[in-house]
Amino acid sequence: MVDADQVGDLRKVFPVQSCDCGAKLPRDESDPRRYQWLELHEVVEPEFHEVQLFSSVCPRCGKVHVATLP
């Protein structure tokens, strides 16, 4: 994987804002699951993409919510 600062298209995707139990989920940007791919165009110049999926733990019931790939 390349460093995030070398990626031309970086998207941060977060899970739902509230848990099934009704509690609001905290927004935590630490330790995302990272997915990268490389697209080769006719002019061979690599263009890196990355999606970072974040997770959040419900402060009320402890359920873990993970964002899904767009």
N, C-alpha and C positions, 0 to 999 in steps of 0.2 A: 504494500500500500504506500502511496505517496502521502506526504504531510498535507493536512487540510489546507494550509496556505498556498499549496501548489494546484489546488483544484479550481477550475474555472467556473463550475456550477455546483455550489454547495447548498443543500437544503436541510434545514433542521425541522424535524417532524416530531410533534409531541402527542402523547395519548390524550384521550378525552379529558375534559376539564373537571368532571365530577365522577365519583365512584357510584356503583349501583346502590350503595347504602345511603347516598345523598350528600356525602361529605365532599368538599372541594379538595382536589388533589394539588399538592405542591408542585411547582415547576422546577425540576432539577436538571441542570445542563451538564452534570458530571457523568462521565463514563458511558457515552452513547454506543450503541451497536453501529458499526460503520460498514457501509456497502459502497464499493467503488466499481466503476467500469470505464473502459477506454473505448472511444469511438475513433475510427480511422476514416477520414474523409478522402476524397479524390486527391487533394493536396495532402501529402502525408505529414500532417502536423498533429501530434496527439492532443486530445482534449479530454482531460480527466473530469469525471463527475463523481459526486459523493452525496449520499443521503445518510444523515445521522438520526437514528431512532432512539429516542429517550424513553425512560421509564419513570414511573412515579408510584410511590407507595401511599395508599390511603392512610391518613393519620388516625382515622377512627377505627377501621376494621382490619388494617394491615394488608389488604388485597393489593397485589402488584399489577399495575396497568402499563403495557408496553405499546408504543405507537406502532402502526403497521406501515409497510412500504406503500407509498402512493402509486 
